[in-house]
């Protein structure tokens, strides 16, 4: 979840845009629009969803790994491989 007010506002704006694109796609399907036009709309919708995913992932990473940065500052021992493994686990979960 985006934590700053600006991040939350940006995510909601993107989400509303995605909602509008989905509604337009629904209307196009109901109207019997050509497949090529539908595919173009679907690609745009997928791009918008991926953009939202990227923003939320960035916010999540900054929150999660910001804590690791604090631990480093306190001279705690952190395994860089474990941190990379955690990043990859998160990416694999959301980018299937």
N, C-alpha and C positions, 0 to 999 in steps of 0.2 A: 504494500500500500504506500503510495507516495505520502511523505510526511509533511513536507512544507506546503504552505497554502498555494504557492505558485505551481508546484508539481501536481498537486491535487487538481487545481483548476485546469492545467494543461491536459491531464489525463481525462477529466470529464469532458473537455472540449473535443478531444479525439474520440471518446466513446460516443458522444452525440453525433459526430460526423459519421461514425461507423453505423450507428442506428439509422441515420438517414440513407446511407448507401444500401443497407439491407432492405429498407422499406422500398426504395427505388427498384431494387432487384426483384422484389416480390411483385411489384406492379408490372415490371417488364415481363416476368414469367406469365402472369395472368393475362397480359395483352398479347401473348404469343410472339414476343420479340425473337428475331433470328438468333441462332446459337452463337454466332460470332460476336454479336453485341452483348449477349449474356455473359460470354466468357470474358469479355473486356471488363464488364462490371464486376464479375467475380474476382478477377485479378486485382482490380482496384480495392475491393473490399478486403482481400487477403493482405494487400500491401498496407492498408490502414490498420488492420489488426496486428500485423507484424511490427508496425511503428509503435503502437501502444504497448505491445509486449516488450519491445526494446526499452522504452521509457521506464516501465515498471521494474524490469530486471535491473536497470542501472540504479534506480532508487534502492532496490533490495540489496544489491552488491555494496553500494556506498554505506548502507546501514550495517550490513553484516560484517564487511571487511574494514569498516571504520573502527570497529571494536578491536580488530587485530592490530591496526595501526596504533591504537592506544596502548595495547599490551606491549608492542615493540618499544614504544616510548618509555614504558616502565621497565624495560629490559627483561621482559618475560621471554622465555624460549618458545618460539613458534616454528613449527615444521613447515617450510615452504611447500613441500610436496603435499602435505595434508591440506593446505589452503587451496592449491591448484585442484586437488581431487574434489574438494567441496564445490569449487566453481564449476567444474565439469559435471558434477552430479546435478547441480541446479540447471545448468544449460540443457543437459540431456532430458531432464524432466519436462521442461517447458518448450523445447524446440523439436518435439517429435513430429 
